[in-house]
Amino acid sequence: MPIDWTLIETRGADALHDTIVEMEGWAMPLDAAAQSASYFLLSADAPCCGGCMPRCPATSIEVFATQPVRMGDDVIRLRGRLLRLQDDPAGWRYQLVTAAPTAAQPAAQSARVSRRVFLAAGAALGLAACAPGRFANYTEGEAGADTTWTPLPGALTIDIHSHAGRVIVSRDPKIGANRPFLPVAEPMRAGGMNVICLAIVTDTTAVHVAASGNRFEAFRTPEPGELYQLGMTEFARAQRLIDKEQLHVVTDAASLADVGTQGPSVIIASEGADFLEGRIERVDEAYTQHRLRQLQLTHYRVNELGDIQTEPPVHGGLTDFGAEVVRRCNTLGIVVDVAHGTYDLVKRAAATTTKPLVLSHTALSGSPRARSRLISAEHARAVADTGGVIGVWPNAADFPNLDAMATGIKRMVDVVGVAHVGLGTDMLGFIKPPVFTSYKQLPALAAALLQAGFTQAEVGQILGGNYRRVFEATVG
């Protein structure tokens, strides 16, 4: 049965839970450059600019299609099963699952204009001015407020944790390591992002989305050598992306200082040390052969290094092998990332390390729930006490917009001090769309931080200066 958006806005669609419906709207994928997608948002309203994503659950719903749907410039009509959501962590009210496109009715087409026509009209009227530029005046709050961030000479912006370019090997074996990349250098230049810690992931073949649809979990025991081979495949894929996008690879303090003349740059990182498979010599191999300079100890598997936040503890924190890896990273000059690790893991890592730690992507919670990726104040202080940095992420379940994210950063600063907070976007690593989906939004985030009360210098610390200190202290 066809339904319109008033039923979504008024929640009248609750009565249609688990029934087949038809809906029309504008399809908006998480990856703005994607030509097709099987997961996307369907919005009642056309976007105000090419980089905008709908945020209002009264005028947009999540769509899970049976196969990739072409992302065109016109209104699309979909047929699928409507599900009512209860207490969804991202705030959505409804999902359209097992969805597939149908032929749009002529009356519906005549009632709307295409997105291309809408955007063209918006540009003519000056509406497209909401698209961010390089640290232009921008605010999500009071109109006309002066929220221009002016970085100090030589300052660098650094994302502590990113999967930009779609560097991760797909979990779909039909696509695997050969799916096309997304642009990296262009959005970095447009938004003023200088360096990203480009993170491969080395447990994807043994991890999937849980039945709840809200988190990842390990679902099988990998074969011996499987995750090592996956790591080698991912390192090779990262190198192909670097070559394609002509990115500068940072390996030490000197090459970091050269970023200003080299353009968009990356620090090679690994999310999870699963590829080690208990062999310490593989740390040296990754450092030498693949230029690894940041290693996250755990991810979504309880591995040989320690326990994770999203599963019951097995080891009591960091294992002896995990401590050996921390010491080897200190010696070689690899930043140790304790994201996803339990508080007990972080405490032992902090007692073991001789260099600052980072916890690359999380947010603060007064009382984190079981399986939560958020951290307590004590957890954050354990990292900060090493001289380290906690990267605050843009998860929509925690922050509905960039202003709220800036407030979340302020809460973290109140706990550990401004010298110990950074930005970890987890770009392209979320199940559901976050509030920061492109580096073109960096000026908007800087503006939100200024509006939250940070000074110009403090914004510079948060957006890169603090991590630069840790990197230089670790790598030399």
N, C-alpha and C positions, 0 to 999 in steps of 0.2 A: 504494500500500500504506500502511495506517496505521502510524505509528511513535509511540513515546512518548519522553518526555524523558530516560529513562535512557540512550538511545543517544546523545543529545547530550552528556550529562554525562560518559559514559565514552569518547566519541569512536568508539563503535561505528558511528555514522552515516557515518564515513569511507568504509565499503564501499558506501554508497548514493549516492556522488557522481554527480551528473547523472542521477538517476532521479526519477520522479514519486512523491511521497509525500503523505500527509495528516497534518496535525498540528493539535493544538488548544492553546489557551492564551489569555492576556489580551492584547489588542491595545493598544499604547501609542504614540500618535503623538508626534513631536517637539514639535508645538504642542499643549499640553495642552488648549486650548480647541477644537481642530479636531473637527468632527462626522464628517468622513471624511478618509481619507488613502490615498495609493497607496504611500507609504513609511512604515513604522512598525516597531516592535519587537514580537515575539511572545514573551511570557514564560510560563514554567511556573508562576510564582507571582503571586498577586494583589498589587498595590502596597500598601505600608503606609499611604500617604496619597495624596491626589489629585495632589500635585506631584512624587512620586517617579518616577524612571526606572530601569529595570533596568540593572545594570552588569556582571553576571556572565555571561561567555560560556558557562558550563556550563548556565545555565538560561534563556537568551534568545538569539534569533537575529534577524537582519535580514530584513525582508520587502519585496519589490518586487512590488506587485500590478499586474495588467493594467489595472485601473481603480480609482478611489477606493473604498475599503471603509468602510462605516459603522462608526464607533467607538462601540460600544454598551457596556452595563454587564455583559454576560455573556461567558462563555467563547465563543470563536469557533473554528470548524474551517476550516482552509484546505487547499487542494490546490494543489501547485506543484512545481517542479523544485528539488531540494535540491542546493546547491553547497557543496563543502568549500573553505574559504579557507586559503591558505598565507601566513603572515607578514602578516596583515591589520594595517594601521597603527593601526586602532582597537581591535584585540584580539579581534574576533569570530571564531568558528570556522566558522559556517555562514551561508548565505543561502538563503531560499526565494524563487525568482524566478518570473515569470509566474504568480503566485499568484492564486487566486480563492476566495471562501468557498464551502463546501459545507454541507449540512444536518448539524448535529451529531447524533451517535447518541444515543438516549435513555439508554443506559447511561453514556455519558460525561457527559451533563448531570446525571444523578442523583448522580454521584460528586463533583461540585464545586458550590460555591455561587457566586452571581453576585457581581460586584465590588461592586455596591450593597449586597448583604447583608453582604459581608465588611467594607466600610468602616463600615457602621452598627454592626456588632459591635465593630470596632476602636475606634470612638469611645466606645462604652459602656464598654469596658475601659480607656479612657485611652490606647490605642495611638496615636491620632492626634496625640499631643503632639509627634511628630517633625516636624510641619509647622511651618516657621519663622515667627516673628512679628517684630515690629519690634525687632531687636537684643535678643532674649531670650537667656537662658542656653542655649547650644547647643554641642555638641561631637560630632565624629565619632570622637573618640579616647576618652580616659579619662572614664568616667562621673562626673558630679558635679564636673568641673573648672570653675573659674570662668572662663568665656570670654565674658564680657559686654563688648562694646565700648561705651564711653560717649563719644560725640563731644563735642568741646569746643563751647562756645556759638558759634553762627555758622558751624560747620563744614558743608561741603557734600559729599555723595557724588556722584561724576561718573563715568559710563561714557564713556570716550574714543571708543568706536566701537560703534555699535548699528544694527541694522535692525529694531528692535522694532516691533510692530504689523503686520508683514509689509508694510513700506513699499515694498519693491522691486517693480517691475513684473515680473509672471511671465514666464518664458521661454516658456510655453505660449501661443501666439497665440490660442487659444480662450478663454483667461482674461484675458490681457493686463493692462491697468491697472485692471480692474474687479473683481478678486477681493476678497472681504470682508476687512476688517481684523481683527486680533486685539487684545485689550485691552492697553493700555499703562499708563494712569494707575493702575488698580487694583493691578497687581503692583508698580508703583513705590512706591505708598503702603504696601502691605503689607510690603515689604522695606526701606523706608527709603532708596530711591534717589531723589535729588533732581533730577539733571540727566542727560540722555543726549545724546550727539552723534549725532543721528539722520541716518544716512547713506543717501542715494540712491545708486544705481549706474548709471553711464551707458555701459556697454558690453554689457549683457545680450543684446541682439539679435545680437551677433557672437561670443558666447562660449557654450560648452556644456560639459557634463561629459565629460571624456576617456574613451576606451574602457576605461581601467583602472578607472574609477569612483571614483578617489581624488582627483581634482583638476579644476579648471576650466582650459580653454584656449580661445584664439581659434581659430575654425574657418573664418572667411571675412573678406574685406575689406568693411567697411560702405560703403554708398553715400554720396556727398557729401550732407551735411545730415542724414543718418540719426541719428547719435549726438547731434547738437544737438537734434533733435526729441525723441529719447528723453529727454534731460536735462530738457527743458521739461515733458514728460509726467510725469516722476518728481518734479520740483519741485511740480507741481500735485497729484500724489497725496499727497506729504508734507503739503501744506497741508490737504487734505481730512482726513487723519488727525489733524492738529493741531486742526482745528475739531471733529471728532467726539469726540475725547478731552478737549477743552478744556485743551490744554496751553499753558503759557506759553513764549513764544519769547524766548530770550536773545540779545541783539545786542551788548551792551557790558558793561563792568564794573558799571555801575549796575543794569542789569536782572538781572545775575547776583546782585548783593547782595540783590535783591528776591525771590529764589527762596523764601526762608523764609516769605514771606507769600502767594506766588502758587501754590504747590503744584507738582506734577510739571511739569518744564520740559525744553525741548529746545534744543540748539544745532544749527542746520541745517548739515549736512556733505554732501560729495559724495565717494564712493569712486571715484576716477578723474576726471581732468580731460579725458576723451575728448570731452565735449560742446563743449569750446573749438574743436576741429578746427583748431587752429593760429591762432586769432584772439584776440589779447590783449584786445580790447575786451569780450569775453564774460565776462571776470573781473569787470569793473565791472558788467555787466548782472546777473550772478548775485548780486553783493553788494547792489546797489540794489533789484532787483525781487524777488529770492527770499530775501533776508536770509542768504545764504551766509556762514558765519563759520569754516568749516574745509574746506580743500581738499586731498584726497589726490591727488598728481600722477599716479600710475599705478595700474593694477589688473591685469587679466589680458590686456591687449593691450600690445605694444610700441608706444606711441603717439608723438605729436609731441614729448612732453616728456622721454622717456628710456626706459631699459631696465628690465626687471622680473626678479625672482628666478627665476620659473618658466619662462623661455624664454632661449635663447642671446642674448647681448648683440648689439646692432646699432649703437648710438650711442656706445658707450664710456662710458656713464653718463648724466648729465643733459645734455640738448641746450641750445643757446643759447636756444631758445624756452622751454625749461623754466626756465632761469635768469631769463629775463624775467618769467615767471609768478611765480616766487618773489619777485622784487623788487616786482612789482605787488601781490602779497598783503601784503607788508610795509608798503607805503604805505597800502593801504586799511584794513588791520586784519583780515586773514584768517589763521588759524592754518594753517601749512603742514605737511601730513602726508606723510611719506616712506615709509609702509608699502607693501610690495610692490616697492619700488625696490631696485636692486642696491646693493652697498656703494659702487661707484664713483659712482652717482647720489647717494647720501647724502653722500659726501665733497664733491662739488661743491656740492650744496645747502647744506651746512654752511659752505662757504667763501663762498657768495653771500649768505646770509640775514643780516639785521641783527636778527632776532627769534628766539626759541627755536623749534626744530623739535619735532614729535612724530612718533613711529613708533607708530601707534595699536594694533596688534594683532599679536603675535608671541610668541616665547619664545626662550630662550637655548640655543644648541647649541655644543659644543666644536668641532665640524667639520661645519657644515651641508652636506648632500648637494646634488648638482645638482637643480634645480627645487624645492628646499626653501624654505618660507616662514620657517624659523627663521634666527636671526642669530648671528654670532660676537660675542665680547667687543669686538673692535675696531669692529665695526659699531655696537654699542650705545654705545660711548664717543663715537663721532662725533656721535651725537644728543645725548648728555648734555653734551658739551663746548660746545654752543650754549646750555646752560641748559635743555634740553628734557626730555621725558618719553617713556619707552617703556612702552606698555601691554601687559601680559602677558595672554594669552588663555587660555580654558579648553578648548583642543582636547584631546579624549580620546586622540588618538594620542600626545600629549605627557604628559598627566596623567590617570591613571585615576580620580582623585577630588579633592575639594577640598583635602584635606590635602597631596596631591602638588602641586597647583597652588600652594598656599602655599609649599611648598618651592621650587618653580620661581621664584616671586617673590623668595624669599630669595636664590637664586642670582643673579638679575639685580641685586638690591641689592648683593650682594658685589662685583659688577663695576663698577657705576656710582654706587653710593651711594643711600640711601633717598630723597633729594630728587628723583631722576630716574626713578622707577618709578610706574606707575599701573595702572589696570584697563581693559582693552579687551575686552569680552565677545564682540564680533562676533555679537550676538544675532540668531538666525535666519539667519545667514550661512554655516553649516557644511553640508557634504554629509551628514555623519554626526553623530549627537547628541553635543554636548560635555558637560562635567561641570557646566556652569552654564547652565541652560536657562530660568530665570525670575528676575526681580529679587526674588522672595520668598526666594531662597537667599542674599541678601546677608548676613543675620546669620550664616549658617553659614560663609561665607567669612571674615567678620571674626573669627569664633571660631577658624577654622583659622590665620589670621595671628597671632593672640595665642598660640596653642599653638606656632607655629613660632618664637616668641621675640621678636616685635615688641612694642614698647610701645604703649600706648593712643594716644599722639601720633603714632607712626609709622604705625599703621593708618589714622589720619585723613589723613596725607599721601598714602598709597598709594591710598586709596579716593576721593580727590577733591582734597585740598589742593594736590598738586603740579601737577595740570592747571590748577587755578584760577589758580595763579601764572603759568603760561604764557599762559593765555587773557587775563588782565588785562594782562600785559606786551605782548601782541600787539595786542589789540583796543582797549584803553584805555577 
